[in-house]
Amino acid sequence: MTVSTDLKVYQNLINGELRGAIGDEKIDCIDPSTGRVWAYIPQSTEEDAVLAVNAAKSAFPAWKKAKAEDRAAALRKVAELIGEHGDALAALETQDTGWVIRETTYGLIPVLQQIWFNAAAGALGANRGQTVPVTATSLGYTLREPYGVVVGITPWNAPLFTLSIKAANAMAAGNTVIIKPSEHASSASLYFAELVKDIFPPGVFNVISGYGADIGDTLTSHPDVNKISLTGSSRTAATIARATADKPKPLILELGGKSANIIFQDADIDAVADAISTYSIFSGNSGQICVGSSRLLVHRSIFDKVAEAVVLRLKNPAYKTYGPTLDPTTTTGPIANKSQYDIVRNYIQVGLDEGAELLFGGRSGGAEVAPGHSDLAEGYWIEPTLLKAESNTLRICQEEIFGPVAVMIPFDTEEQALSLANGTEFGLAAGVWTKDLSLAHRMVSAIEAGNVWVNTYARVGPEMPFSGVKSSGFGTDSIEDYCREKSCVIEL
């Protein structure tokens, strides 16, 4: 490929050194708001992946033995650097993913700094085993030990967020880490690696970019990799499972969702409409969130009122403004890459072909969605799209779209709402909106999802575990899950 000398070229971090791919091949970074190349990342190969694994393996014994306070101090230093370089990190995340700058600056960066790295540092002191009296003459205790080399595979919708969760907790537990970001969104992760490269001993923290087909199998099947954490698609999870079938490895899989927001007749309609229009599905990164409430199950008695309230907000520039993603007045960004843009557009058409009713949106392309911004004409823009369906069996109700598309489905009874909510292969998240405390508790207990929020949505943080059920995965990116437990019994 021809590389413009005017554009930034990012590098891998392997064994404490910034370096390009061994073959010096590169991948285009494309700004999804414009469709234009703005930087390059390394197109790493199997050789690069092996170097990263070897570096992490060599660094593990000393990092495992490091004092907890020393590991905690390193993590807190990372948090400080995030604060110092927050504007640059936010801008890179926006250019790579299309997630608008107002959200990456004021939402993402403080979360990385104050919650994940500082929280992981604070959790070190609580990461202890147990003492158990086994019999009158024997004592049992458990040790919590790091696995060794951990590979973290991060998605293109929120690369810095998922990098931080995986790396902070894995390193706090004493593991060494290799982060493989999506080839669609690696620049912010590589810049992050550049910032922190001198904080950790060489090999403790590594970041390597490239195509999954080139380095994914090496990183996941390598015998010296001890644990894998994926935030991504079910398809990628299946690939990893096959790659590790002969020699199974412990996995953390945070996969897709088809999450339901269940709105009962006594719900606060304004609060519901605000949530839907801003952070539960029609968000600043255009609904590309794993827990996005892509199914809105609404009691029939208030269905029209909820639909009207949501549409009014989607039409209101105070809620939805389209423009350059680095402009802090822009509230809604594009789809993160061309392939996903095509997928989302196709799903909208599939829904209409299946008989869904279009309540709002459906337009695509920068010229249609963001008129007056000629620079955005070739960008991957899709208008927030609200559909109505009478049946939960439609493809748009069963398959993950991963974009700014929500389907409203009416229900009449609590039992029907529960059946609809659980009527998919996924089980990542759900929302319940009601003033009836007993009803809320019944729904929380019966919904098949790893995360349920009542009268709010998408509240995540280190205080609470985050995991899925069914095809949405299993395991948590917590310090506890990055340790294995060893049992010992001593006869006294």
C-alpha positions as CSV (number, residue, x, y, z in Angstrom):
1,M,0.0,0.0,0.0
2,T,1.1,3.6,-0.6
3,V,1.5,5.5,2.7
4,S,1.1,9.2,2.9
5,T,4.1,10.8,4.7
6,D,1.7,13.5,6.0
7,L,-0.3,11.1,8.2
8,K,0.6,9.7,11.6
9,V,1.9,6.1,11.8
10,Y,1.2,4.4,15.1
11,Q,3.3,1.6,16.5
12,N,2.9,-1.6,18.5
13,L,4.2,-1.8,22.0
14,I,6.1,-5.1,22.5
15,N,8.5,-5.7,25.4
16,G,8.6,-2.0,26.3
17,E,9.5,-0.9,22.8
18,L,7.5,0.9,20.2
19,R,7.9,-0.8,16.9
20,G,6.2,-1.3,13.5
21,A,5.2,-4.7,12.2
22,I,8.1,-6.9,11.2
23,G,7.0,-6.8,7.6
24,D,6.4,-3.0,7.8
25,E,2.9,-3.4,6.4
26,K,0.2,-1.0,7.5
27,I,-3.6,-0.7,7.8
28,D,-5.6,2.4,7.0
29,C,-7.3,4.2,9.9
30,I,-10.6,5.6,8.4
31,D,-12.6,8.4,10.0
32,P,-16.1,7.0,9.8
33,S,-17.6,10.5,9.8
34,T,-15.9,11.4,6.5
35,G,-14.8,8.0,5.1
36,R,-11.3,9.3,4.7
37,V,-7.9,7.8,5.8
38,W,-6.3,9.9,8.6
39,A,-3.6,7.6,10.0
40,Y,-2.0,4.2,9.8
41,I,-1.5,1.2,12.2
42,P,0.8,-1.8,12.0
43,Q,-0.5,-4.8,10.1
44,S,1.2,-7.3,12.4
45,T,1.9,-10.9,11.5
46,E,2.3,-14.2,13.4
47,E,6.0,-13.3,14.1
48,D,4.9,-10.1,15.8
49,A,2.3,-12.0,17.9
50,V,4.9,-14.6,19.0
51,L,7.3,-11.7,20.0
52,A,4.5,-10.3,22.2
53,V,3.7,-13.6,23.8
54,N,7.4,-14.3,24.5
55,A,7.8,-10.8,26.1
56,A,4.7,-11.3,28.3
57,K,5.9,-14.8,29.3
58,S,9.3,-13.5,30.3
59,A,7.9,-10.6,32.3
60,F,5.4,-12.7,34.2
61,P,7.5,-14.2,37.0
62,A,8.8,-10.9,38.3
63,W,5.5,-9.1,37.9
64,K,3.7,-11.9,39.8
65,K,6.2,-11.5,42.7
66,A,6.0,-7.7,42.7
67,K,4.5,-6.2,45.9
68,A,0.8,-5.4,45.7
69,E,1.6,-1.7,46.6
70,D,4.0,-1.5,43.6
71,R,1.5,-2.8,41.2
72,A,-1.1,-0.5,42.6
73,A,1.2,2.5,42.3
74,A,1.8,1.7,38.6
75,L,-1.9,1.6,38.0
76,R,-2.5,4.9,39.7
77,K,0.3,6.4,37.6
78,V,-1.6,5.3,34.5
79,A,-4.8,7.0,35.9
80,E,-2.7,10.2,36.2
81,L,-1.5,10.0,32.7
82,I,-5.0,9.4,31.4
83,G,-6.0,12.6,33.1
84,E,-3.0,14.6,31.7
85,H,-3.6,13.3,28.1
86,G,-7.4,12.9,28.2
87,D,-8.1,15.4,25.4
88,A,-5.8,13.6,23.0
89,L,-7.1,10.1,23.9
90,A,-10.7,11.3,23.5
91,A,-10.0,12.8,20.1
92,L,-8.4,9.6,18.9
93,E,-11.2,7.5,20.1
94,T,-13.6,9.8,18.3
95,Q,-11.7,9.8,15.0
96,D,-11.4,6.0,15.1
97,T,-15.0,5.1,16.1
98,G,-17.2,8.1,15.4
99,W,-18.2,8.3,19.1
100,V,-18.8,12.0,19.5
101,I,-16.2,14.1,21.3
102,R,-18.7,15.4,23.9
103,E,-19.1,11.8,25.2
104,T,-15.5,10.6,24.9
105,T,-14.2,13.7,26.7
106,Y,-16.7,14.1,29.5
107,G,-17.9,10.5,29.8
108,L,-15.2,8.0,28.7
109,I,-12.0,9.6,29.9
110,P,-13.1,10.2,33.6
111,V,-14.4,6.6,33.7
112,L,-11.0,5.2,32.5
113,Q,-9.1,7.4,34.9
114,Q,-11.1,7.4,38.1
115,I,-13.0,4.1,37.9
116,W,-11.1,1.4,36.2
117,F,-7.4,2.0,36.9
118,N,-7.8,3.6,40.3
119,A,-10.5,1.0,41.2
120,A,-8.2,-1.9,40.2
121,A,-5.4,-0.4,42.3
122,G,-7.7,-0.2,45.3
123,A,-9.0,-3.7,44.8
124,L,-5.6,-5.3,45.2
125,G,-5.8,-5.3,49.0
126,A,-9.1,-7.1,48.9
127,N,-7.9,-9.8,46.5
128,R,-7.2,-12.4,49.2
129,G,-8.0,-16.1,49.7
130,Q,-10.0,-17.7,52.5
131,T,-9.2,-19.6,55.7
132,V,-11.5,-22.6,56.1
133,P,-11.6,-25.0,59.2
134,V,-12.0,-28.3,57.4
135,T,-12.1,-30.6,60.5
136,A,-11.2,-30.3,64.1
137,T,-7.6,-31.2,63.3
138,S,-7.1,-29.7,59.8
139,L,-7.0,-26.3,58.4
140,G,-7.8,-25.3,54.9
141,Y,-7.0,-22.1,53.0
142,T,-7.1,-20.8,49.5
143,L,-4.6,-18.8,47.5
144,R,-5.6,-16.5,44.6
145,E,-2.9,-16.6,41.9
146,P,-2.6,-14.9,38.6
147,Y,-2.9,-17.1,35.4
148,G,0.2,-15.8,33.6
149,V,-0.1,-14.3,30.1
150,V,-3.6,-12.9,29.4
151,V,-4.7,-11.9,25.9
152,G,-7.4,-9.2,25.8
153,I,-9.3,-8.8,22.5
154,T,-11.2,-5.5,22.3
155,P,-14.0,-4.4,19.9
156,W,-14.2,-1.4,17.6
157,N,-17.1,0.4,19.3
158,A,-15.3,1.2,22.6
159,P,-11.7,0.1,22.4
160,L,-10.2,2.3,25.2
161,F,-13.1,1.4,27.6
162,T,-12.6,-2.4,27.1
163,L,-8.8,-2.1,27.1
164,S,-8.9,-0.4,30.5
165,I,-11.2,-2.9,32.1
166,K,-9.2,-5.9,30.9
167,A,-5.7,-4.5,31.4
168,A,-6.2,-2.8,34.7
169,N,-7.8,-5.8,36.4
170,A,-5.5,-8.4,34.8
171,M,-2.3,-6.5,35.7
172,A,-3.6,-5.8,39.2
173,A,-4.0,-9.5,39.7
174,G,-0.4,-10.1,38.7
175,N,-0.8,-11.2,35.1
176,T,1.0,-9.8,32.1
177,V,-1.1,-8.6,29.2
178,I,-1.4,-8.5,25.5
179,I,-4.1,-6.3,24.0
180,K,-5.3,-6.9,20.5
181,P,-7.6,-4.1,19.4
182,S,-9.9,-4.3,16.4
183,E,-8.2,-3.4,13.1
184,H,-11.0,-0.9,12.7
185,A,-10.1,1.0,15.8
186,S,-6.5,0.7,17.1
187,S,-5.0,4.2,17.2
188,A,-6.2,5.3,20.6
189,S,-5.1,2.0,22.1
190,L,-1.6,2.3,20.5
191,Y,-1.3,5.9,21.7
192,F,-2.3,4.8,25.2
193,A,0.4,2.2,25.0
194,E,2.9,4.9,24.0
195,L,1.9,6.9,27.0
196,V,2.3,4.2,29.6
197,K,5.2,2.2,28.1
198,D,7.7,3.3,30.8
199,I,5.3,2.7,33.8
200,F,5.5,-1.1,33.7
201,P,8.5,-3.3,33.3
202,P,9.1,-4.4,29.7
203,G,6.7,-7.1,28.6
204,V,4.1,-6.6,31.3
205,F,1.8,-4.6,29.0
206,N,1.8,-5.0,25.3
207,V,-0.5,-3.8,22.5
208,I,-0.4,-5.2,19.0
209,S,-2.6,-4.3,16.0
210,G,-3.5,-6.3,13.0
211,Y,-6.1,-8.4,11.3
212,G,-7.6,-11.3,13.3
213,A,-6.9,-13.7,10.5
214,D,-3.2,-12.8,10.7
215,I,-2.5,-12.7,14.5
216,G,-5.7,-13.8,16.2
217,D,-5.1,-17.6,16.0
218,T,-1.5,-17.2,17.2
219,L,-2.5,-15.1,20.2
220,T,-5.3,-17.4,21.3
221,S,-3.9,-20.8,20.6
222,H,-0.3,-20.2,21.7
223,P,0.6,-22.6,24.5
224,D,2.1,-19.8,26.6
225,V,-1.1,-17.8,26.7
226,N,-3.0,-18.8,29.8
227,K,-6.3,-16.9,29.6
228,I,-8.3,-15.0,27.0
229,S,-10.8,-12.2,27.4
230,L,-12.9,-11.2,24.4
231,T,-15.4,-8.4,24.0
232,G,-16.8,-9.0,20.6
233,S,-19.1,-11.1,18.4
234,S,-20.4,-14.6,18.8
235,R,-18.6,-15.4,15.5
236,T,-15.2,-14.4,17.0
237,A,-16.0,-16.3,20.1
238,A,-16.6,-19.5,18.1
239,T,-13.3,-18.9,16.3
240,I,-11.5,-18.7,19.6
241,A,-13.2,-21.8,20.9
242,R,-12.1,-23.8,17.9
243,A,-8.5,-22.4,18.2
244,T,-8.4,-23.6,21.9
245,A,-10.3,-26.8,21.5
246,D,-7.3,-29.1,21.7
247,K,-5.8,-27.4,24.7
248,P,-8.7,-25.5,26.4
249,K,-8.0,-22.2,28.1
250,P,-10.2,-20.3,30.5
251,L,-12.2,-17.7,28.7
252,I,-14.1,-14.5,29.5
253,L,-16.6,-13.8,26.7
254,E,-18.6,-10.6,26.6
255,L,-20.6,-11.0,23.4
256,G,-23.7,-9.6,21.8
257,G,-27.2,-8.8,23.0
258,K,-30.7,-8.2,22.0
259,S,-31.6,-6.4,25.1
260,A,-35.2,-5.5,26.1
261,N,-36.4,-2.3,27.7
262,I,-39.7,-3.3,29.4
263,I,-42.0,-0.3,29.9
264,F,-45.0,-0.9,32.1
265,Q,-48.1,1.2,32.1
266,D,-47.1,3.1,35.3
267,A,-43.7,4.1,34.0
268,D,-42.5,7.7,33.9
269,I,-42.8,8.2,30.1
270,D,-40.5,11.3,30.0
271,A,-37.7,9.4,31.9
272,V,-38.1,6.5,29.5
273,A,-38.1,8.6,26.4
274,D,-35.0,10.5,27.7
275,A,-33.2,7.2,28.3
276,I,-34.1,5.8,24.9
277,S,-33.1,9.0,23.1
278,T,-29.8,9.5,24.7
279,Y,-28.0,6.6,26.4
280,S,-29.9,3.3,26.2
281,I,-29.9,2.8,22.4
282,F,-29.8,6.1,20.5
283,S,-26.5,7.2,22.0
284,G,-23.6,9.3,20.9
285,N,-21.9,6.3,19.3
286,S,-25.0,5.6,17.3
287,G,-26.4,2.7,19.3
288,Q,-23.2,0.6,18.9
289,I,-23.2,-0.6,22.5
290,C,-23.4,-4.3,23.5
291,V,-26.2,-3.6,26.1
292,G,-28.2,-1.3,23.7
293,S,-31.9,-1.7,24.3
294,S,-32.7,-2.6,20.7
295,R,-36.1,-4.0,21.7
296,L,-38.6,-1.7,23.4
297,L,-41.4,-3.8,25.0
298,V,-44.2,-1.3,25.8
299,H,-47.5,-1.9,27.5
300,R,-50.2,-1.4,24.8
301,S,-52.1,1.1,26.9
302,I,-49.2,3.6,26.7
303,F,-47.6,2.5,23.4
304,D,-48.6,5.5,21.4
305,K,-47.6,7.9,24.1
306,V,-44.1,6.4,24.4
307,A,-43.6,6.3,20.7
308,E,-44.7,9.9,20.4
309,A,-42.3,11.0,23.2
310,V,-39.3,9.2,21.7
311,V,-40.0,10.6,18.2
312,L,-40.3,14.1,19.5
313,R,-36.9,13.9,21.0
314,L,-35.3,12.3,17.9
315,K,-36.6,15.3,15.9
316,N,-35.4,17.8,18.5
317,P,-31.9,19.3,17.8
318,A,-31.4,19.6,21.5
319,Y,-31.3,15.8,21.6
320,K,-30.0,14.9,18.1
321,T,-27.5,17.1,16.2
322,Y,-25.4,15.8,13.4
323,G,-22.1,17.3,12.4
324,P,-18.3,16.9,12.7
325,T,-17.7,14.4,15.5
326,L,-14.9,16.5,17.0
327,D,-17.4,19.4,17.4
328,P,-18.7,19.3,21.0
329,T,-22.2,20.4,19.9
330,T,-22.6,17.2,17.8
331,T,-24.7,14.7,19.8
332,T,-24.9,11.7,17.4
333,G,-22.1,10.1,15.5
334,P,-21.8,7.7,12.5
335,I,-21.5,4.0,12.2
336,A,-17.9,3.0,13.1
337,N,-16.9,1.3,9.8
338,K,-18.1,0.6,6.3
339,S,-18.9,-3.1,6.8
340,Q,-21.1,-2.4,9.8
341,Y,-22.7,0.5,8.0
342,D,-23.8,-1.9,5.2
343,I,-25.0,-4.4,7.8
344,V,-27.2,-1.9,9.6
345,R,-28.7,-0.5,6.4
346,N,-29.6,-4.0,5.3
347,Y,-31.3,-4.8,8.6
348,I,-33.5,-1.7,8.3
349,Q,-34.6,-2.9,4.8
350,V,-35.1,-6.4,6.1
351,G,-37.4,-5.1,8.9
352,L,-39.5,-3.1,6.4
353,D,-39.7,-6.1,4.1
354,E,-40.8,-8.3,7.0
355,G,-43.7,-5.9,7.7
356,A,-42.3,-3.7,10.4
357,E,-43.7,-0.1,10.5
358,L,-41.3,2.8,10.2
359,L,-42.0,5.3,13.0
360,F,-39.0,7.4,12.5
361,G,-35.7,7.6,10.6
362,G,-34.3,5.1,8.2
363,R,-32.2,7.5,6.1
364,S,-28.5,6.8,5.5
365,G,-25.5,8.6,4.1
366,G,-23.8,11.9,5.2
367,A,-25.7,14.0,2.6
368,E,-29.0,12.8,3.9
369,V,-28.4,12.6,7.6
370,A,-26.1,15.6,8.0
371,P,-27.0,18.1,5.2
372,G,-25.0,21.2,5.1
373,H,-21.8,19.4,6.0
374,S,-20.1,18.6,2.7
375,D,-17.1,17.0,4.4
376,L,-19.4,14.3,5.9
377,A,-21.0,13.3,2.6
378,E,-19.0,10.1,2.3
379,G,-19.3,9.2,6.0
380,Y,-21.1,6.2,7.4
381,W,-24.1,8.0,8.8
382,I,-27.5,6.4,9.6
383,E,-30.3,8.3,11.2
384,P,-31.8,6.9,14.5
385,T,-34.4,4.5,13.3
386,L,-37.5,3.5,15.3
387,L,-39.6,0.6,14.0
388,K,-42.8,-1.1,15.3
389,A,-43.4,-4.8,15.1
390,E,-46.3,-7.0,16.4
391,S,-44.2,-10.2,16.5
392,N,-41.0,-10.9,18.3
393,T,-40.1,-13.5,15.6
394,L,-38.9,-10.9,13.0
395,R,-35.2,-11.0,12.3
396,I,-34.8,-7.4,13.5
397,C,-36.2,-8.7,16.8
398,Q,-34.0,-11.7,17.1
399,E,-30.6,-10.8,15.5
400,E,-28.2,-8.2,16.8
401,I,-28.1,-5.2,14.6
402,F,-25.6,-3.1,16.5
403,G,-26.6,0.3,15.3
404,P,-29.1,3.1,15.9
405,V,-32.1,0.8,15.3
406,A,-34.8,0.0,17.9
407,V,-38.0,-2.1,17.5
408,M,-41.1,-1.3,19.6
409,I,-43.2,-4.3,20.4
410,P,-46.5,-4.0,22.4
411,F,-47.5,-6.3,25.2
412,D,-50.6,-6.7,27.3
413,T,-49.6,-8.7,30.4
414,E,-46.7,-9.2,32.7
415,E,-46.4,-12.8,31.6
416,Q,-46.3,-11.7,27.9
417,A,-43.7,-9.1,28.6
418,L,-41.5,-11.7,30.3
419,S,-41.9,-14.2,27.5
420,L,-40.9,-11.5,24.9
421,A,-37.9,-10.4,27.0
422,N,-36.6,-13.9,27.3
423,G,-37.6,-14.9,23.7
424,T,-34.1,-14.5,22.1
425,E,-30.9,-16.5,22.2
426,F,-29.2,-13.6,23.9
427,G,-29.1,-12.6,27.6
428,L,-26.8,-9.6,28.2
429,A,-29.0,-6.9,29.7
430,A,-32.5,-5.6,30.2
431,G,-34.4,-2.6,31.6
432,V,-37.6,-2.5,33.6
433,W,-39.6,0.7,34.0
434,T,-42.3,0.7,36.7
435,K,-43.2,2.3,40.0
436,D,-44.4,-1.1,41.3
437,L,-41.6,-2.4,43.5
438,S,-43.0,-5.9,43.7
439,L,-43.4,-6.1,39.9
440,A,-39.8,-4.8,39.5
441,H,-38.4,-7.6,41.8
442,R,-40.4,-10.3,40.0
443,M,-39.1,-9.2,36.6
444,V,-35.5,-8.9,37.8
445,S,-35.7,-12.4,39.2
446,A,-37.3,-13.9,36.0
447,I,-35.5,-12.1,33.2
448,E,-32.8,-14.2,31.6
449,A,-30.0,-11.6,31.5
450,G,-26.7,-11.0,33.3
451,N,-27.6,-7.3,34.0
452,V,-31.0,-5.8,34.8
453,W,-31.6,-2.1,35.5
454,V,-34.8,-0.7,37.0
455,N,-35.9,2.8,36.1
456,T,-32.5,3.5,34.6
457,Y,-30.3,1.8,32.0
458,A,-26.7,0.9,31.3
459,R,-25.3,1.6,34.7
460,V,-22.0,-0.2,34.8
461,G,-18.9,0.2,37.0
462,P,-16.4,-1.8,39.1
463,E,-18.8,-1.9,42.0
464,M,-21.0,-4.5,40.2
465,P,-20.2,-7.5,38.2
466,F,-20.9,-7.4,34.4
467,S,-21.6,-10.6,32.5
468,G,-24.0,-12.3,30.2
469,V,-26.0,-15.5,30.0
470,K,-27.0,-17.7,27.0
471,S,-25.3,-16.6,23.8
472,S,-24.2,-13.3,25.4
473,G,-21.2,-15.0,27.0
474,F,-19.9,-15.7,30.5
475,G,-17.3,-14.5,33.0
476,T,-16.4,-11.0,34.2
477,D,-13.5,-8.7,33.6
478,S,-12.9,-8.4,37.3
479,I,-9.8,-8.9,39.4
480,E,-11.3,-12.0,40.8
481,D,-11.8,-13.6,37.3
482,Y,-8.1,-12.9,36.5
483,C,-7.0,-15.1,39.3
484,R,-7.3,-18.8,39.8
485,E,-8.0,-20.2,43.2
486,K,-5.7,-22.9,44.8
487,S,-6.9,-25.0,47.7
488,C,-4.6,-26.2,50.5
489,V,-5.4,-28.4,53.5
490,I,-3.0,-28.8,56.4
491,E,-3.3,-31.6,58.9
492,L,-2.5,-30.1,62.3
